Amino acid sequence: MEAKHLVVDRTGKTAVVRINRPKVLNALNKETMNELREVFLELKRDSSVGGVIVTGEGDRAFVAGADINEIAALDAEGARAFSLSGQHVFGLIEKIGKPVIAAVNGFALGGGCELALACTMRVASEKAVFGLPEVSLGVIPGYGGTQRLARLVGKGIASEIVATGRKVLADEALRIGLVNRVVPPENLLDACGEILEPIYKVGPIAVRCALDAIHHGLDMTLEEGSAYEASLFGLVCGTEDAKEGCRAFLEKRKAEFRGK
């Protein structure tokens, strides 16, 4: 699809999605959210795409937040619909079935932080700044931020960050588990590629099911999650990829996975 506010590039198996509204620090308006939904639906269907990197255009912001003009015009009913719509888009990104890495190159505030949280992993530039400052506007995060942040860093730390609206710099983000890595700005995309490259060498069905087990298991008890894992283990073991992987190991050769 042709997008007004997104730029999508391909390098091998990796698709790089850039939010391209640098004049407003890549803020997410309704049109941009719709474009994100359409682009990620296409990437989900494209079997040649093994992983996705999401970043912001320019060197100042990943995404500085949602469009405040749109939020200011909402009544209670409209605000609920606005929240659910954004949650749907970020849920799609979270459950695409392929690794999605947020390359956080600057400010990731409000909806931008929520977008990063919806990704499978986060790699931050040393200049990255995270935050959910919605309380300073008299509102709360609405795109899943309260839920994903607490699951990622724990209830206490998430409560402090959300209730104070304070900013979290890259070094603290790494310490509390908000990001996987912190790298110099010039190494940001390369670092994301270093994570994706070994993933492309293993079984794609196994990767998809492993990510699914992690995602859904977080909402289950340990017993329920383990049972779900066992069902996916059984499913994966019945694939051609699993047979090939085991044969290759026993024959001491490199496996040739075909996603079947």
C-alpha positions in Angstrom: 0.0 0.0 0.0 1.0 3.6 -0.5 1.3 5.4 2.9 1.4 9.1 3.6 3.0 9.0 7.0 5.0 5.7 6.8 8.0 4.6 4.9 8.6 0.9 4.4 11.9 -0.5 3.2 13.1 -4.0 2.8 16.6 -5.5 3.4 16.5 -9.2 2.8 14.0 -10.7 5.2 13.7 -7.6 7.3 11.1 -4.9 6.8 11.9 -1.5 8.3 8.8 0.7 9.1 9.5 4.4 9.7 6.9 6.7 11.1 7.5 9.7 8.9 6.1 12.9 10.6 9.3 14.5 11.8 7.8 18.0 11.9 5.5 16.9 14.8 8.0 14.4 16.2 6.3 11.5 14.5 3.1 11.9 16.6 0.4 9.3 15.9 -2.8 10.7 14.5 -5.7 8.7 13.3 -4.5 8.5 9.7 -1.1 7.2 10.8 -2.7 4.6 13.0 -4.8 3.4 10.1 -1.7 3.2 8.0 0.1 1.2 10.7 -2.8 -1.3 10.7 -2.8 -1.8 7.0 1.0 -2.1 6.7 1.2 -4.7 9.5 -1.6 -6.7 8.0 0.4 -6.8 4.8 3.6 -7.8 6.6 1.8 -10.5 8.5 0.6 -12.0 5.2 4.0 -11.7 3.4 5.8 -15.0 4.0 9.1 -13.5 2.7 9.2 -11.1 5.7 10.9 -12.7 8.7 11.1 -9.8 11.0 10.2 -6.1 11.3 12.0 -3.1 12.7 9.9 0.0 13.7 11.5 3.4 14.1 10.9 7.1 13.7 12.1 9.4 11.0 14.8 11.8 12.1 17.1 11.8 15.1 14.8 13.5 17.7 11.9 11.1 18.2 10.7 7.6 17.8 7.1 8.7 18.4 6.5 11.7 20.7 2.9 10.7 21.5 -0.6 10.8 20.1 -2.2 13.8 18.4 -3.4 15.9 21.4 -5.7 17.9 19.1 -7.6 14.7 18.4 -7.8 13.7 22.1 -8.9 17.1 23.2 -12.0 16.9 21.0 -13.2 13.6 22.4 -16.2 13.0 24.7 -16.4 9.9 27.0 -17.9 7.6 24.4 -15.6 8.8 21.6 -12.6 8.4 23.9 -13.4 4.8 24.7 -13.7 4.1 20.9 -10.4 5.9 20.3 -8.7 3.8 22.9 -10.1 0.5 21.6 -9.1 1.4 18.1 -5.5 2.1 19.1 -5.4 -1.1 21.2 -6.5 -3.1 18.2 -3.7 -1.8 16.1 -1.0 -2.4 18.7 -2.5 -5.8 19.5 -2.0 -6.6 15.8 1.6 -5.6 16.0 2.1 -7.6 19.1 0.5 -10.8 17.6 1.9 -10.6 14.1 3.7 -13.9 14.6 7.1 -12.5 13.6 9.6 -10.7 15.8 9.0 -6.9 15.8 11.8 -4.7 17.2 11.3 -1.1 18.2 14.4 0.8 17.3 13.9 3.8 19.7 15.9 6.6 18.4 14.7 9.5 20.6 11.5 10.4 22.4 9.1 7.5 23.0 6.3 9.2 24.9 2.7 8.4 25.4 1.4 6.5 22.4 5.1 6.2 21.2 6.0 4.4 24.4 2.9 2.2 24.0 3.9 1.4 20.4 7.4 0.3 21.7 5.8 -1.8 24.4 3.6 -3.6 21.8 6.8 -4.7 20.0 8.4 -8.0 20.7 11.7 -6.4 21.8 13.1 -2.9 22.2 16.5 -1.6 21.3 17.2 2.0 22.5 19.6 4.6 21.3 21.6 6.3 24.1 19.5 9.4 23.4 16.1 7.5 23.9 13.6 8.9 26.4 10.6 6.9 27.5 7.5 7.9 29.3 3.7 7.8 29.8 3.0 11.4 30.7 -0.8 11.2 30.1 -1.7 12.1 33.7 -0.2 15.6 33.1 -3.0 16.1 30.7 -5.6 14.8 33.1 -6.0 11.5 31.2 -4.4 8.0 31.3 -2.6 5.9 28.8 -5.2 4.4 26.4 -3.3 2.2 24.0 -2.4 -0.6 26.4 0.4 1.2 28.2 -0.8 0.5 31.8 -1.1 -3.2 31.0 2.0 -3.9 29.0 4.4 -1.7 31.1 3.3 -3.5 34.3 3.8 -6.9 32.7 7.2 -5.9 31.5 8.8 -4.1 34.5 6.5 -5.1 37.4 3.5 -3.4 39.1 5.5 -1.1 41.5 7.8 0.5 38.9 5.0 0.8 36.4 2.7 2.4 38.9 5.4 5.0 39.7 6.2 5.8 36.0 2.5 6.1 35.1 1.3 8.0 38.2 4.1 10.5 38.1 4.3 10.8 34.3 8.1 11.1 34.6 10.6 10.4 31.9 12.8 7.3 31.8 16.2 7.7 30.2 17.9 4.9 28.3 20.2 3.7 31.1 17.3 3.3 33.5 15.2 1.7 30.8 17.8 -1.0 30.4 18.2 -1.4 34.2 14.4 -2.0 34.8 14.0 -4.3 31.8 12.1 -1.9 29.6 14.6 -2.3 26.8 16.8 -5.2 25.7 19.8 -3.2 24.7 21.2 0.4 24.7 23.5 1.3 21.8 25.1 4.4 20.3 22.6 6.2 17.9 24.7 5.3 14.8 24.5 1.6 15.7 20.8 1.4 16.4 19.5 -0.4 13.2 22.6 -2.6 13.1 21.9 -3.8 16.6 18.3 -4.7 15.7 19.7 -6.6 12.7 22.1 -8.5 15.0 19.1 -9.7 17.0 17.1 -10.7 13.9 19.8 -12.5 12.0 20.1 -15.6 14.1 16.3 -15.8 14.3 16.2 -16.1 10.5 18.4 -19.2 10.7 16.0 -21.3 12.9 12.6 -22.7 12.2 10.0 -20.0 11.4 7.1 -22.0 12.7 8.9 -22.7 15.9 9.6 -18.9 16.3 6.0 -18.1 15.7 4.7 -20.7 18.2 7.4 -19.8 20.8 6.4 -16.1 20.7 2.7 -17.1 20.9 3.4 -19.2 24.0 5.1 -16.4 25.7 2.5 -13.8 24.8 -0.6 -15.8 25.8 1.1 -17.5 28.7 1.5 -14.2 30.5 -2.3 -14.1 30.9 -2.5 -17.6 32.3 -1.6 -19.4 35.5 1.7 -21.4 35.3 -0.3 -24.6 34.9 -2.5 -23.2 32.1 0.5 -21.7 30.4 2.4 -24.9 30.6 -0.5 -26.8 29.1 -0.7 -24.3 26.3 3.0 -24.7 25.7 2.6 -28.5 25.5 -0.1 -28.1 22.9 2.1 -25.9 20.8 5.0 -28.2 21.3 2.9 -31.1 19.9 1.8 -28.9 17.0 5.4 -27.9 16.1 6.7 -31.4 16.4 4.4 -32.6 13.7 5.8 -30.2 11.1 8.3 -30.9 8.3 10.6 -28.3 9.8 10.8 -30.2 13.1 11.7 -33.4 11.3 14.3 -31.6 9.2 15.8 -29.9 12.3 16.2 -33.2 14.2 17.6 -35.0 11.1 20.1 -32.2 10.5 21.3 -32.3 14.1 21.8 -36.1 14.0 23.5 -35.9 10.7 25.7 -33.0 11.8 24.7 -30.6 9.1 22.9 -27.3 8.8 19.1 -27.5 8.7 17.1 -26.2 5.7 13.9 -24.9 7.1 11.0 -24.3 4.7 8.3 -23.0 7.1 6.2 -26.2 6.6 
